[in-house]
């Protein structure tokens, strides 16, 4: 969420790079099967646990999507102000 808002406020492309790195990391580390993501159980061992918190889809994925959708109506409502 913070990456989206920081890019929105600063228009600094480094936030897009950070978002891209997050997506690559999630795909590489947390993706399980064809349609799910697991929580990291141990960062050193890179082991996962059989759990996907509800906020992952409702917050993490939503704001990553919005970060890269520069034409989304949310960005242009009320002149772009929140």
C-alpha positions as CSV (number, residue, x, y, z in Angstrom):
1,X,0.0,0.0,0.0
2,X,2.7,2.5,0.9
3,X,4.5,1.8,-2.4
4,X,1.4,2.9,-4.3
5,X,0.9,6.0,-2.3
6,X,4.6,7.0,-2.4
7,X,4.5,6.7,-6.2
8,X,1.3,8.6,-6.4
9,X,2.6,11.5,-4.3
10,X,6.2,11.7,-5.7
11,X,5.7,10.3,-9.2
12,X,9.2,8.8,-8.7
13,X,9.7,5.8,-10.9
14,X,11.9,4.1,-8.3
15,X,8.6,3.1,-6.6
16,X,7.6,1.2,-9.7
17,X,10.9,-0.6,-9.6
18,X,10.3,-1.5,-5.9
19,X,6.8,-2.8,-6.9
20,X,8.3,-4.9,-9.7
21,X,10.8,-6.4,-7.3
22,X,8.0,-7.2,-4.8
23,X,6.0,-9.0,-7.5
24,X,9.1,-11.0,-8.7
25,X,9.9,-11.9,-5.1
26,X,6.3,-13.0,-4.4
27,X,6.2,-15.1,-7.5
28,X,9.6,-16.7,-6.8
29,X,9.2,-17.3,-3.1
30,X,5.5,-17.6,-2.1
31,X,3.6,-18.9,-5.2
32,X,2.2,-22.4,-4.7
33,X,0.6,-24.3,-7.5
34,X,-1.4,-22.5,-10.1
35,X,-3.6,-20.3,-7.9
36,X,-2.2,-19.4,-4.5
37,X,0.4,-17.9,-2.3
38,X,1.7,-19.1,1.0
39,X,3.0,-17.2,4.0
40,X,6.8,-17.4,4.8
41,X,7.3,-19.5,7.9
42,X,11.1,-19.2,8.1
43,X,13.0,-16.5,6.1
44,X,16.4,-18.2,6.6
45,X,15.3,-21.7,5.5
46,X,12.8,-20.2,3.0
47,X,10.1,-22.5,4.2
48,X,6.4,-21.7,3.7
49,X,3.4,-22.4,5.9
50,X,0.0,-23.5,4.6
51,X,-1.6,-20.1,5.1
52,X,-2.7,-17.2,2.9
53,X,-4.0,-14.3,5.0
54,X,-7.1,-12.5,3.6
55,X,-5.2,-9.2,3.5
56,X,-2.9,-10.6,0.8
57,X,-5.5,-10.4,-1.9
58,X,-7.5,-7.5,-0.5
59,X,-4.5,-5.3,0.2
60,X,-1.2,-6.5,-1.2
61,X,-2.4,-7.6,-4.6
62,X,-4.8,-4.7,-4.9
63,X,-2.2,-2.0,-4.3
64,X,0.3,-3.7,-6.5
65,X,-2.3,-3.8,-9.3
66,X,-3.1,-0.1,-8.8
67,X,0.7,0.8,-8.7
68,X,1.1,-0.4,-12.3
69,X,-2.3,0.8,-13.6
70,X,-1.6,4.4,-14.3
71,X,-4.9,5.0,-16.0
72,X,-7.1,3.6,-13.2
73,X,-10.1,5.8,-12.3
74,X,-9.0,5.9,-8.7
75,X,-6.0,8.0,-9.8
76,X,-8.2,10.5,-11.6
77,X,-11.1,10.9,-9.2
78,X,-11.5,14.3,-7.7
79,X,-8.5,15.6,-9.7
80,X,-6.3,12.8,-8.4
81,X,-6.7,13.9,-4.7
82,X,-7.7,11.5,-2.0
